[in-house]
Each structure stands twice: as structure tokens, then as C-alpha cells.
């Protein structure tokens, strides 16, 4: 996307997320994004287990995805 269509100068989300996930997989818990994403996954799993509509795997994925998004777009 050009600079006129993206005034904040941010790149595409999917390539950035892919690079971040690869870096997290390579570095493990030493990567600065690993712990917040794991905490978000845990909170999402607990919320998914407590809510009758969704199950814990859905909550886990949603929590991890949300925290990864917040790490990429604060």
C-alpha cells in the first residue's frame, strides 16, 4: 500500500505476523513477544472454558491472536 493510503506508515499485518511468529518459534521464551502471547492464550483458554458458547481451544487461539495483534499494532 502506498503512503497516501496508509498515513501511519504501517506495513501489512500478515507478513509482519508471520515474521513475528517465526522469530518467536526460533527464539522461544527469550523473544519479547512470547510471554505476552502465552499469557493471552492462557487467559483466552480460561475464558473459553467458562463461557458456554465457546470451548477452551477457541479461547486459546483468540487470546493468543489478540495479544499478537496488540504486540504488532499497539
C-alpha positions in Angstrom: 0.0 0.0 0.0 1.3 3.5 -0.7 1.9 6.2 1.8 -1.2 8.1 0.9 -3.4 5.1 1.7 -1.6 4.3 4.9 -0.9 7.6 6.7 0.7 5.9 9.8 3.3 4.2 7.6 2.5 0.7 8.9 3.1 -2.3 6.7 0.9 -5.3 6.0 -0.2 -7.2 9.1 0.1 -10.7 7.7 3.8 -10.6 6.7 4.6 -8.9 10.0 2.7 -11.5 12.0 4.4 -14.3 10.1 7.8 -12.9 10.8 7.0 -12.4 14.4 5.7 -16.0 14.8 8.8 -17.4 13.1 11.0 -15.3 15.4 9.0 -16.5 18.5 9.4 -20.1 17.3 13.2 -19.7 16.8 14.0 -17.8 20.0 11.4 -19.4 22.3 10.8 -17.6 25.6 13.8 -15.3 25.0 11.7 -13.4 22.4 10.0 -10.3 23.9 6.6 -11.3 22.4 6.5 -14.9 23.6 5.4 -14.3 27.2 2.6 -11.8 26.5 1.2 -14.0 23.7 1.3 -17.1 26.0 -0.4 -15.1 28.8 -3.1 -14.0 26.4 -3.5 -17.6 25.2 -3.9 -18.8 28.9 -6.5 -16.1 29.7 -8.4 -16.9 26.5 -8.4 -20.6 27.3 -9.8 -19.9 30.8 -12.4 -17.5 29.4 -13.3 -20.1 26.7 -13.7 -22.8 29.4 -16.0 -20.6 31.5 -18.2 -19.4 28.6 -20.9 -21.8 27.4 -20.8 -20.7 23.8 -17.1 -21.3 23.0 -14.6 -24.0 24.1 -11.2 -23.6 25.5 -9.3 -24.2 22.2 -11.3 -21.3 20.6 -10.5 -19.1 23.6 -6.8 -20.1 23.5 -6.5 -19.2 19.8 -8.5 -16.0 20.2 -6.4 -14.9 23.2 -3.1 -15.6 21.5 -4.2 -13.9 18.4 -5.4 -10.8 20.2 -2.2 -10.4 22.1 -0.1 -10.9 19.0 -2.1 -8.3 17.3 -1.6 -5.9 20.2 2.2 -6.5 20.0 2.2 -5.7 16.3 -0.3 -2.7 16.5 -0.1 -1.1 20.0 
